[in-house]
Structures are given as structure tokens and as C-alpha cells.
Amino acid sequence: MEWWKDEIIYQIYPRSFQDSNGDGIGDIPGIISRLDHLQELGVGAIWLGPVYRSPNADNGYDISDYMDINPEYGTMADMEELIAEAKARGIRILMDLVINHTSTDHHWFRRSRDKNSPYADYYIWAKGDDRGHLPNNWTGFFGEDCWEYDPERCEYYLHLFAKSQADLNYRNPAVLEEVKDILRFWLDKGVAGFRCDVINLLWKDSLDNGKRKLALTGLEHYCSLEGTHEILRELRKVLDEYGAYTVGETVFVTPETARDLCAPERKELDAVFSFEHMECDQYFIKWFKRKFRPKVFFDCLVKWQRELDWNSLYLENHDQPRSIPRFGSREHWKESGKLLALLLLTLRGTPFIYQGQEIGMLDFDFTRMRQLNDVESKNVDRVLRRFHIPRKLRWKIVSRTSRDNARTPFQWDAGPNGGFTTGRPWLGVNHNCAEINLASQEDDPDSIWSWYKDLCALRKEREVLRRGDFEALETGDQVFAYRRALGEERMTVVLNFSDRPAQVGYTGSLVRSNYPREGFDGALRPWEGVLLEDGR
């Protein structure tokens, strides 16, 4: 049963969702205490960020034990209670599977330092040359080279991400067997599947020098290679024993390479997260921003709707800035937040809502680097300093794109720390929590929260919004219009991505508008979105 084609998935970043014990860090008991919020929203599954044991160099994406829980988040008993309590509310749990790399604190890595150990080849080790050069010229995803010298082994190890995240060596069959055991461990506990971190980078075909690029030199030696497809097919055999769902974070994919990863007949992944629509406001890498142009965004969405049978739909996650300032309008905060929700919940695919998106949370309001926690942001600032970029310009570059924009704690109410914690939060709470918070929106039928809740219910009610075909009608510089059709049923979505009014020629019975109105006469107000039935 392809349940994920009928459900909405909610992403939780555990560290920032809800703290239950006053230590300033979100935890599993805190998540359990808020499950009723998710049930009321109408989601059918939770993608839970990493809660495994970890030294937190990259907030849990550096795992030191896949079969244990980080004590900051609770215990294995807490995790089992979360799975059971979610199930009682009709909510599945998806774990975050991070298997390109482990923490250098993992016992596999510690033992790998011994060349005579059974773990010696669990990671990718290489010697530099006699002149002290690195094994090759590859550069990593966090703005630095990707080799680190280990004095105990007297060799370098590969890390495509932070230096404390050593890449696993899938040329060693034992590594794949270890991963299969991890899958079985969690599936036996009742999880419904996995979101798979940077999953198309697993196989490295060689350690040859790469073609020099502005960033990510060496990418052609490890991105979406046949070896990765073989690994995924092996893992799928285990997943199919449980009927588990997998969605892969897949960097630099095209529709063609995405189909190679998730076409049902290939038996690899069920779905992928693509990034192209998140790259429409940047030059090559996310740190070099350009002005957001709605038409570029619309054309990208249409391309993926047409070329992939089923998409994973998202506008926010823990690695991206918030969507309202990025694709919408701070001045029309409520209207554009609702318009983006209408877009997300009416395209063809599985919608993913990121925590706080359902109340219109915005980017952080920090003013200096020392307020950030994100290792990637700190590395990029260090690189920019090396090139003598002035401090104010460095901050402008980093602050617009830092992953911490989406990692500030959830704003539950207008009280201290937004109701997230009674202690000192691990990352600063946005001061706008006095105005933007769940408590202020729960009883307001015109709030962003009420709008999300209504649209989630409507999507569940109307099969045409879940399973209907997609047809693009208009992708202009301001208006995006498309139709969903299933049998004789048709619904048309018309969205005005602008501070200016627009006049359109679409007609039909008005089902929803993010402005108060009785019917639709073709006149769209700024940032208005309408859903029409039997529209033409």
C-alpha cells in the first residue's frame, strides 16, 4: 500500500521542537507532549531528525551509535513510547538514515585506525604524497577540503562534510551488512521507513583528482553512480520485508537521474527530494544569491511535475531558510504564507511541512556570527575571511542562507522563549515569537495555522488533490496557474506571487481563497491564491 501518496508528512528537528526538562534542548518527551498538535494539523507521518547517540558536531548528523538514543533527547524507552503514541494517533514515524558517513567517535572509526583491525576498511583511507599533499584535490560540502590526517593511522580519511564525519567505504561488503542490521533494528521497533541523507553519494568510483570547480571539485567521482544504485537495490530487499517507505535526499539530480533512483521497477527508493526549485534564487551554490524570479520558480516546478510521476513537495526544511521571506513577502506575511501553503498542498506529490511552517515562522533575527551554531555557516565564514571579505559582507552572505534560519526553536506561545523551554535555549528564539506563535493562532479562523489545518483536511477529503493529474495553465512573471484532474473532477489553482493585483481569465466555483470573498471574478489581490472547482 502506497500510504505516502495519500498522507502529509511533518518534519521535526528534535533539538528545536519542544524541551520537556528545562535544559534548553528539545527532546523526545517534548515531542510526545505535542503529538496532539500534529494530529489536529492532519499529518499522517513524522520525519524525525536524527536522535541517535552523537557528539553533535553537526547536530546529530554525525552518528556515533545508530542503535542508541542521544541522552540529550531521552532514552530508548522514550523512543519506543513515541512510536507507540504516534501510532495511537494514526501517525507513522520515519527515521533519518545517515549512512554516507559516521562520526569519528563511532567505534567503527576508532577501530579503523588500526590497519590490522576487522574495521580497517570501513572508511576511505589514503596516503598523501611525499611532499605532504592531500590524496586528491576534492573539496567538500561545508566549504573546506575533504581530507583529514589521522596521526594514529598515519593516513588521511575522506569526509565530504565536516571533518568529524568520516565517509564509509561501501567497497567493503561488511559495511553494507552493518547498514542492513541498522534498518532491521528500527523497523522491528515499528518505524514506517526512512528519510535517507545525501543518499546518492554513497559510492566513490575512484580517488582520482576531479575537474576543478568553484565548489565541490571531485563531484563526478561520487554523485549518483551505478555503485550507489546497486547499494540501494540491496537495501531495498530488507525494506521490502517490512513494506517500508524511503525518500532520499538526492543532491544535483535531474529528472532523469531522479527516475533512475525512484522508478518503481528499479526497486531502489520510493521517492526523492530534488533541489532544483530551491536553487532558483542562487548562482551555482547557495551562498551566492540572486533575485528571486517567480517565473523561474514556476517553470522549475512544472518541469518536475511533468517529468517525474510523483514528487516530494517541500518549501522548507532544516537546511533551507524559511519560505515566506524567500518566496513570499514579509509585508504580506499572512497572505503569502497562506499562498505558499496552497501551492504546497495542491501540487501532485507527497507534501512535507517543516516545523513552524504551519504558523508562518520567519528567518532568525540574529545580528552576529557568534549567535550561530551551524558548523556549515562557521566554515563558510572562515573561508570568506581567508579571502579578506569584509565582516559586514561576510555576515550578509552567511545570514541570508545559514541553516540556523530554520533551526530556531518552535514558537508555541508569547511567553519566555516562545514556550519552547524554561531554561536557556541551545539556539536563540526569534523575538517575533511575541506576535508569531501557535497560541495566538489556534482560535483565529483567519490565521495561517487554521489555513494549513483546513487545507490538510481538504486534501484528505478530495482525492483529486491527492492523486489527480497535473496540467500547467500559466507560468508568467506573476501568476502561476495549474489544474488537477481525476476522472470528471477538476480543480484549478491560481496564485498571484506579487504585491500587485492581477486579472486572470479562469472561472469556476470558488472552493478556497486566502482572502475573505464569496465568489471569484478573475481579480486577484496581492499574494492571493484561489482554488476553483470545474475551472476553465
Residue pairs with C-beta under 8 A, 6 or more apart in sequence:
1 243
2 270
3 44
3 92
3 192
3 245
4 45
4 193
4 245
4 247
4 270
4 271
4 350
5 310
5 350
5 466
5 467
6 44
6 460
6 466
6 467
7 43
7 44
7 45
7 92
7 350
8 42
8 43
8 44
8 45
8 345
8 350
8 351
8 352
8 353
8 456
8 459
8 460
9 43
9 44
9 45
9 46
9 47
9 94
9 350
9 351
9 352
9 353
10 38
10 41
10 43
10 45
10 46
10 47
10 352
10 353
10 354
10 355
11 46
11 47
11 49
11 317
11 318
11 352
11 353
11 354
11 355
12 31
12 46
12 47
12 48
12 49
12 355
13 26
13 49
13 318
13 354
13 355
13 406
13 407
14 26
14 27
14 28
14 31
14 48
14 49
14 50
14 51
14 60
14 73
15 25
15 26
15 49
15 59
15 60
15 407
15 426
15 427
16 26
16 355
16 407
16 408
16 409
16 410
16 420
16 426
16 427
17 26
17 30
17 31
17 34
17 355
17 409
17 410
18 26
18 27
18 30
18 31
18 33
18 34
18 410
18 412
18 420
19 25
19 26
19 27
19 30
19 409
19 420
19 421
19 422
19 423
19 425
20 27
20 29
20 30
20 33
21 27
21 29
22 421
22 422
22 423
23 72
23 421
23 423
24 421
24 423
24 424
24 425
24 426
25 72
25 73
25 421
25 426
26 73
26 409
26 410
26 420
26 421
27 72
27 73
27 74
27 78
28 51
28 69
28 73
28 74
28 75
28 78
28 79
28 81
28 82
29 74
29 78
31 48
31 82
32 78
32 81
32 82
32 85
35 85
35 86
35 89
35 91
36 89
37 438
38 46
38 89
38 91
39 89
39 90
39 91
40 453
41 353
41 358
41 452
41 453
41 456
42 453
42 456
42 457
42 460
43 91
43 353
43 456
44 90
44 91
44 92
45 91
45 92
45 93
45 94
45 192
46 86
46 91
46 92
46 93
46 94
47 94
47 96
47 195
47 352
48 82
48 93
48 94
48 95
48 96
49 60
49 96
49 318
50 59
50 60
50 61
50 63
50 96
50 98
51 60
51 69
51 70
51 73
51 74
51 79
52 60
52 63
52 64
52 65
52 66
52 67
52 68
52 69
52 70
53 63
53 64
53 65
53 68
53 69
53 70
53 71
54 60
54 61
54 62
54 63
54 64
54 70
54 103
54 105
55 62
55 64
55 103
55 105
55 164
56 62
56 70
56 72
57 103
57 162
57 164
57 165
57 375
58 161
58 162
58 164
58 165
58 375
59 373
59 407
60 70
60 96
61 96
61 98
61 161
61 165
61 197
62 101
62 102
62 103
62 104
62 105
62 162
62 164
62 165
63 98
63 102
63 103
63 106
64 102
64 103
64 105
64 106
64 107
65 106
65 107
66 182
66 185
67 182
67 185
68 76
69 75
69 76
69 78
69 79
79 189
80 189
82 93
83 93
83 189
83 190
83 191
84 190
86 92
86 93
87 190
92 191
92 192
92 193
93 190
93 191
93 192
94 191
94 192
94 193
94 194
94 195
94 245
94 247
95 186
95 191
95 193
95 194
95 195
96 194
96 195
96 197
97 182
97 183
97 194
97 195
97 196
97 197
97 199
97 246
98 197
99 168
99 179
99 182
99 196
99 197
99 199
99 202
100 160
100 161
100 167
100 168
100 197
100 198
100 199
100 201
100 202
101 159
101 160
101 161
101 165
101 166
101 167
101 168
102 108
102 109
102 165
102 166
102 168
103 109
103 164
103 165
103 166
104 110
104 157
104 163
104 164
104 165
104 166
105 164
108 119
108 122
108 123
108 178
109 119
109 122
109 123
109 157
109 166
111 117
111 118
111 119
111 120
111 122
112 119
112 120
112 121
112 122
112 123
112 125
112 153
113 150
113 152
113 153
114 120
114 153
115 153
118 174
121 169
121 171
121 172
122 168
122 169
122 172
122 174
122 175
123 157
123 158
123 166
123 167
123 168
123 169
124 157
124 158
124 166
124 167
124 168
124 169
124 204
124 207
125 153
125 155
125 156
125 157
125 158
126 135
126 136
126 147
126 155
126 156
126 157
126 158
126 207
127 135
127 155
127 156
128 134
128 135
128 147
128 149
128 156
134 145
134 147
134 156
135 147
135 156
135 158
135 207
136 147
136 207
136 208
136 209
136 210
136 218
137 209
137 210
137 212
137 217
137 218
138 145
138 146
138 147
138 158
138 160
138 209
138 210
138 217
138 218
138 221
139 145
139 146
139 215
139 216
139 217
139 218
140 146
140 159
140 160
140 161
140 216
141 160
141 161
141 216
141 376
142 161
142 162
142 375
142 376
142 379
142 380
143 215
143 376
143 379
143 380
143 382
143 383
144 163
144 379
144 382
144 383
146 158
146 159
146 160
146 218
147 156
147 157
147 158
147 159
148 156
148 157
148 159
148 163
149 155
149 156
150 156
150 157
157 166
157 167
158 166
158 167
158 204
158 207
159 165
159 166
159 167
160 167
160 198
160 201
160 222
161 198
162 375
162 379
167 204
168 175
168 202
169 175
170 176
170 202
170 203
170 227
170 231
176 231
176 234
176 235
179 235
180 234
180 235
180 238
183 194
183 235
183 238
183 239
183 244
184 238
186 194
187 238
187 239
187 241
187 242
187 244
191 244
192 244
192 245
193 239
193 244
193 245
193 246
193 247
193 270
194 239
194 244
194 245
194 246
194 247
195 246
195 247
195 248
195 249
196 246
196 247
196 248
196 249
196 269
197 249
198 249
198 250
198 251
199 228
199 232
199 248
199 249
199 250
199 269
200 223
200 224
200 228
200 248
200 250
200 251
200 253
200 257
200 261
201 222
201 223
201 228
201 251
202 227
202 228
202 231
203 222
203 225
203 226
203 227
203 228
203 230
203 231
204 221
204 222
204 225
204 227
205 221
205 222
205 225
205 227
206 221
207 221
208 221
209 218
210 217
210 218
210 219
210 220
210 221
211 217
211 220
213 219
214 284
214 285
215 284
215 285
216 285
219 252
223 251
223 252
224 250
224 252
224 253
224 257
224 260
224 261
229 260
229 261
229 266
229 268
232 261
232 268
232 269
233 266
233 267
233 268
236 246
236 267
236 268
236 269
239 246
240 267
245 270
245 271
246 269
246 270
246 271
247 269
247 270
247 271
247 272
247 273
247 312
247 350
248 261
248 262
248 269
248 271
248 272
248 273
249 272
249 273
250 257
250 258
250 261
250 272
250 273
250 274
250 275
251 275
252 275
253 261
253 272
253 274
253 275
254 276
255 274
255 303
255 304
255 307
255 308
256 307
258 272
258 274
258 308
259 307
259 308
260 266
260 268
261 268
261 269
261 272
262 268
262 269
262 270
262 271
262 272
262 308
262 310
271 310
271 311
271 312
271 349
271 350
272 312
273 312
273 314
274 304
274 308
274 311
274 312
276 300
276 303
276 304
277 297
277 300
277 301
277 304
278 320
279 286
280 292
280 293
280 296
280 297
280 300
281 289
281 290
281 291
281 292
281 293
281 326
282 288
282 289
282 290
283 289
283 290
286 401
287 380
287 397
287 398
287 401
288 397
289 397
289 400
289 401
292 326
292 327
293 477
294 476
294 477
294 478
294 480
294 497
294 498
295 475
295 476
295 477
297 327
297 497
298 475
298 476
298 480
299 475
301 347
301 480
302 472
302 475
302 482
304 311
305 311
305 347
305 348
305 349
305 470
305 472
305 482
306 470
306 472
310 348
310 349
310 350
311 347
311 348
311 349
311 350
312 349
312 350
312 352
313 344
313 347
313 349
313 350
313 351
313 352
314 344
314 351
314 352
314 354
315 323
315 327
315 340
315 343
315 344
315 354
315 357
316 322
316 323
316 354
316 357
316 406
317 352
317 354
317 406
318 354
318 403
318 406
318 407
319 403
319 406
320 326
320 403
320 405
320 406
321 363
321 400
321 401
321 402
321 405
321 406
322 356
322 357
322 361
322 362
322 363
322 405
322 406
323 340
323 357
324 330
324 333
324 336
324 337
324 340
324 360
324 362
325 362
325 363
327 336
327 340
327 497
328 336
328 337
328 339
328 340
328 497
328 527
329 335
329 336
329 499
329 526
329 527
330 362
331 499
332 499
332 526
332 527
333 360
333 362
334 360
334 446
334 447
334 448
335 514
335 515
335 525
335 526
335 527
335 528
336 527
337 360
337 448
337 451
338 448
338 451
338 514
338 529
339 495
339 496
339 497
339 514
339 527
339 528
339 529
341 357
341 358
341 448
341 451
341 452
341 455
342 455
342 493
342 495
342 512
342 514
342 529
342 531
343 480
343 493
343 495
343 529
344 351
344 353
345 351
345 452
345 455
345 456
345 458
345 459
345 465
346 455
346 459
346 465
346 484
346 491
346 493
346 531
347 470
347 482
348 468
348 469
348 470
348 484
351 459
353 452
354 406
355 410
356 406
356 410
356 411
357 452
358 448
358 449
358 452
358 453
359 411
359 436
359 437
359 438
359 441
359 447
359 448
359 449
360 436
360 448
361 408
361 410
361 411
361 430
361 436
362 430
362 432
362 436
363 405
363 406
364 371
364 399
364 402
364 404
364 405
364 408
364 428
364 430
365 430
365 431
365 432
366 372
366 399
366 404
366 428
368 395
369 377
369 378
369 381
369 394
369 395
369 398
371 428
372 378
372 398
372 402
372 404
373 404
373 407
373 426
373 427
374 402
374 403
374 404
374 407
376 402
376 403
377 398
377 402
377 403
377 404
380 397
380 398
381 394
381 398
384 393
384 394
384 397
384 398
385 394
389 397
399 405
404 427
407 427
408 427
408 428
408 429
408 430
409 417
409 418
409 420
409 421
409 425
409 427
409 429
410 418
410 420
410 438
411 418
411 419
411 420
411 429
411 430
411 432
411 433
411 436
411 437
411 438
412 418
412 419
412 420
412 437
412 438
412 439
413 419
413 433
413 437
413 438
413 439
413 440
414 433
414 434
414 435
414 437
414 439
414 440
416 422
417 425
417 429
417 433
418 429
418 430
418 433
418 437
419 437
419 439
420 429
430 436
438 449
440 447
441 447
441 448
441 449
441 450
442 449
444 450
446 516
451 514
454 512
455 512
458 465
458 511
458 512
459 465
459 466
460 466
462 489
462 491
463 486
463 489
464 484
464 485
464 486
464 489
464 490
464 491
465 484
465 491
467 486
468 484
468 485
468 486
468 489
468 491
469 484
469 485
469 486
470 482
470 483
470 484
471 482
471 483
471 484
471 485
472 481
472 482
473 481
473 482
473 483
473 492
473 506
474 480
474 481
474 482
474 494
474 504
478 496
478 497
478 498
478 500
478 502
479 494
479 495
479 496
479 497
479 502
479 504
479 524
480 493
480 494
480 495
480 497
481 492
481 493
481 494
481 495
481 504
481 506
482 492
482 493
483 490
483 491
483 492
483 493
483 535
484 490
484 491
484 492
484 493
485 491
490 533
490 534
490 535
491 511
491 531
491 532
491 533
491 535
492 506
492 508
492 531
492 532
492 533
492 535
492 536
493 529
493 530
493 531
493 532
494 504
494 506
494 524
494 529
494 530
494 532
494 535
495 528
495 529
496 502
496 524
496 525
496 526
496 527
496 528
496 529
497 527
498 526
498 527
499 526
499 527
500 526
501 523
501 524
501 525
501 526
502 523
502 524
503 522
503 523
503 524
504 522
504 524
505 522
506 520
506 522
506 532
506 535
506 536
507 520
507 522
507 532
507 535
507 536
508 520
508 532
508 533
508 534
508 535
508 536
509 532
509 533
509 534
510 517
510 518
510 519
510 520
510 530
510 531
510 532
511 531
511 532
511 533
512 530
512 531
513 520
513 528
513 529
513 530
513 531
514 527
514 528
514 529
515 525
515 528
520 530
520 532
524 530
